[in-house]
Amino acid sequence: MRVALPAERDIAGPFVSATQTLSAAFGSAIAGMVANLAGLAEAVAPGPARHMALVLFAALAIAPVAAGLTALRALHLTRAG
């Protein structure tokens, strides 16, 4: 909260927790949709459940990998310039 303007500190504090709650809700919704598309409803045996877990992991790993590559590219561009 040190970087927030004094007049905006009352707004900035609750905004942080609201953003975290909203991101958890969206993450849970996306994980549920991917798991259902991967066959969670039919996964009564270990084989289909294992496949669903792999699909869920792969789908949810895309965003962090893309963010990491973007950060590396931005770091490269700032050091090169």
N, C-alpha and C positions, 0 to 999 in steps of 0.2 A: 504494500500500500504506500510505500515511500514515493513511488513515481506518480501517484495520482495527485491531482490538484487538491488543495485543502477543501474546496467547495464540492468536490466530487467524491470524497472518501466515503461518505455515507451511502453512495450508490455503488461504488466499486467493490466494497466488501461483500455484500450479498450477491453481487453479480458473479463472483468467483465460485461460490458454492452452487449457485443456480446453473452455471455452465457445466460444472462437474456432474450434477444430477442429470441434466439434459443429455450429456454425452453418454452417461451410463445407460440411460433409457434407450437412446438410439442404438448403442452397441448391443444391448440385449435384444432389441427388436431385429436387428440385422442378423445376429447369431441364430435367433429362432427361425427366421425365414430361410437362412442357408441350411440349417439342420433339417428343416422340413423338406426343402427341395432335394436334399441329399438322401432322404429316405428314413428319417428318424422314426416316423410313425410305423414303418414296417420292420424296424430293427429290433427283432426279438432275439436273434441269435448273435453271437459274438462277431461273425463275419460281416454282416451288414452294419453293425454298430461301429466296427473298426473302420469301414469304408466311410461312413458318415463323419466320424471324427477326423479322418484325413482330409475330407472335402472341406469341413468347417475350418480346420487349421489353415489349409491352403488359401481359402477365401479371405479369412481374416488377416492373413499375413501380407496381403497385397498392399494395403494402405501403409503399414510401417516401412515396408521395403521401398515403396515409392517415395515416402517422406525422407528416408535415409539417403536415397540416391539424389533427391532434390537438394538436400542439405550439403552433400558432398560436392555437387555441381556448383552450388552457390559459393561454397568455400573456395573452390578452385577459381571461380571467376573473380572473387574479391582479392585473392592473392595474386592473380595474374595481372590484374589491372593496376 
